[in-house]
Amino acid sequence: MQTEEHSYQDGDMISKEQVRCPIKKMSLYLITYMSQGLKVKGYLAIPECSSPLPPLIYCRGGIRRVGMVRKHRIIILAQRGYAVFAPFYRGNEGGEGREDFGGEDRYDLFHAVSLMKSLPEVIPGPVPLLGFSRGALMALLAGAYCPGVGPIVVWGGVSDLWATYEERVDLRRMLKRVVGHPQKQADAYLQRSPVHFANLIKPPVLIIHGTMDPQVDVSHARKLAFALEEAGKDFAMELYEGRGHRFPKDEDALALDGIFAWIVKKRSEMLLQSP
């Protein structure tokens, strides 16, 4: 007896496996979906609700096991009344392929947008993105090259990969292996640095950054703001004095209050402007 083979397209869901969720009235799933012919995985958190919810994609930072998606984080975001998806990027947690820090793995985010738009639990319209650390450059790449996204929040975000190479001596070996040498493979760094393609970013952008961030210097936020201003883009920036890469619990909650208020406002504006 022959088994029927499915022909999946990019952004198609291949499987949806419910996993244990520590919070009541919240469903958590391990999703497998298609991206450039690869099976990629991520977590989807959906609050218990009788009607469809607005979407949000959380773009994780780090690479491989460093900065991997935490269930607790996406649940906190989903508790604000959103269906939240967080792709792991290719090659992680059993997914196929190998991530390359904003290279081909950008399509794992682009196709996650298509996936979110196809879910019956999600209301139609643009898909907001929240990019943390390395996830910021992923979110801004989507803002430049992927239709149907926005608004975009970047938190402690990398905006200049050349600067990251100079500032983070501990990351140089990884960057040379995954991206290349910044002089020999200069184009690869250019293509991954939002400060150099700010003119292409279409949705509104909110920049959140701690002024004492030891992992991604606050200069990344300031350079991104300058590039967006020069390009005439809709953006806002909030710098948190004395704060690092991650905020204390109470300040994190306050920052999220402001972020979600801004998302609601800007997404509504985008819906009014859409044809």
N, C-alpha and C positions, 0 to 999 in steps of 0.2 A: 504493500500500500504506500503510495507516494504522499509525502507531506506537502501541503500547499505552501509555497514561498510567497512572502509579502514583498512588494516593491515599495520601499519607503522613500519619501522625499525629505529633503532637509527641513528640519523643524517639526517633523512628524513624531508623535509620541510612540515609542515602541513598547514600553511597559510602565505600569504605575503600581508600585508596591507600598501598601500602607505599613508604616513603621511606628514603633511605640513613641507616643508623645507625652511628655511629663505634665502637660497643661490640659486641664479639662476644657471642653468645648472648642478644641482645636484639632484638626486632622493634619498629620504629617506623612508625606509620601516620598519615597525614593523613585525618581523619574529617570527613565532612560529614553533618550531622543536621538534623532539623527542630525549630524553636522558634517558636511563634506564627506559623506559616506562612512563616517565613524559613529559608533555608538558612544554617546557622551551621557554623563549622569549629573544629577543635581537633586536638591531637596525642594519640595513644594509644601508650603504651610498655608492652610486655609481655615479661617475661623468658621465656627458653626453659624450658618446664616441661611435664611430662606430665599434670599435673592442674590444675584451676582454682585461681586465686589470689584472695586478698582484694583488694577494690577500694580505690582512693583517687582523689579528685578534687582537683586542684591549682587553686586559684582565684587567678589572676594579679592583680598590682597594676597601677597606672597607668591609662592610657587611650590607646587607639589604638596608635601605635608606641612610646610610652613605657611601659616595663614589659611589653612583649610576651613571650609564653611563649618560654623558651629550651629548646631540645632537651636541652642538657646537664643542666638542672635536673630535668626530669621523668625523665630516665634515671637520675640519682642516686637519686631516690625509688624508681623501679621496681626498682633493683638490690637493694633491701631485701626483695624478694619480693612485690611488689604490681603489679597491673595499674593503671596510672596514666593518667588522662585529664585533659587541661588545655584547657578551652574557651577560644577566643580572644575570645569575646563577639561579638555581631552587628556587621557592618560591617567586620570586620578580616580581612586576608589573603584577600580575595575573597569573604567572607561577605556576606550581604544585610543590609540595615537599617543602623541607626546606634546605637551604644552610648550609654547615658545615665547611667553612673556609679551603678548600683544602682536604676534605675527599672525600665522594662520589660525591660532586659537581665538582670534577675535571673532571668527565666524561661529564659534560656540555660543557667544553672546548674541550675535545677529540672529541666529536660528532659534535661540531661546525666546527672542521677541516674537517670532512667528508662532512658536509653541504656545506662548501665553495668550496671544490673540485668538487661538483656536479653542481655548478652554471654555466650556459652558459656564464655569463658575466666575468668569471674568466679564466685566462690562466692556463694550467696545470703546475704542479711542486710543490715543497715544499711551505708550507704556513708560512710566517713569523709571529712572535708573538711579540707584545709589551705589556709587563706586568708592570703595575704601582702599587707601594706599595704592598698590599696583592696580587695583580694580578701577581707580579713577581714570587711568589712561585707556582702559578697556571701554568704560562708559563713554568717554569723549570720542573714541574711535567710532563707536556706534552713533553718537550724535553727529558725526561728520559723514558717515558712509552708510548708515542703516535707516531706511525710512520707518516712520511710525513710532519713534521713541521720543521721550521727553515728558516733563522737564528732567534735568540731570542734576544730581547732587554729588559733589566730590568731597570726600572727607579724608583729611590727611593725605591728599593725593599726590602721586608722582605726575609732574607735568613736563619735566625735562630729564630724559634718560641719560644724557651726557652728564648732567649735574649729579645724578644718582651714582654714576660710575665714579666720579671724582670724590663724592662725599662718603660713600659707603665702601670703604676698602674691603670690608668683609664680604661684599657682594660681587667684587670684580671677577673672581674666578667663575662664578655662576654666569654672570653676564657675558663674559668672553665665550663660554661654552654654549650658551643658549642663543644669544643675540649676535655675538661677534665682538671684535675689537672696535672701539669707537672711532679709531682712525681708518682702519682697513675696511670696516663695514659701516661707514658713516651714514649711509642711506637707511640702514636698518634702525639706527638710533633716531634719525630724523623722522621716519615714518611712525615711530612709537612715541613721539614727544608732542603733546597737545599744544605747547607754546608755538610750535612751528606749523600747525594746521588750524589755528583758532579761527581763521577766516572761513573755514568749511563747516564749523559747528553750527547747527541750525537751532536746536531747542534752547530755552533759557537754562542758565547754569547757576547753581548756588555753590560757593566755595566755603568749606568749613575747615579750619585748621587751628591747631594749638601752637602758640608762639614758641614753646619750648620743646617741640617735637624732635626727639633725638634720632628718629628713623627716617623721616622725610622732612627736611628742613622747611621752615615756614616760607623761605624764599621761593619755593615751588608755587605756593599759593599766590604770592605777590606777582611773580612773573606771568602766571596764567591770567590773573586779573588784568594786568597791563596789556597782554596780547589780545584778550577779549575786548577790552576797551578800545584799543587801536583798530580792531576789526568792526567796531560798532555793534557788538553783540549785547543781548539782554543778559545781564549777570548781576549777582550780588555776592559780597564776601563778608564773612563773619570770622574774625580772629579771636580766639579764646586765650586771654592773657595767662601765661604761666602753665598752660596745659600741654600735655604730651601727645603721643600717638593715639592712645585710648584715654577716654575721660573717666573720672570717678562716676559711680553709679548715678548719683543725684544729678550731676551736671550732664551726664549722658542723656538722661530722661528729658531734661530741660532743652538740650540741643535738639533732640528728636521732636519735641513739641513745635519748635520753630521750623524745623525741616518739613514736617508734614503739613503745617499751615501754609508754608510756601509752595509745596507740591500741589495742594488743593487749589490755591489761587492761580498758579501758572498753568496747571493742566486745564482748568476751566477757561482760561484765556486762549489756550491752544485749540480747545474744542470750538470756541466761538469763531476763531479765525479760519478753521478748516472749511473747505468748500462743501 
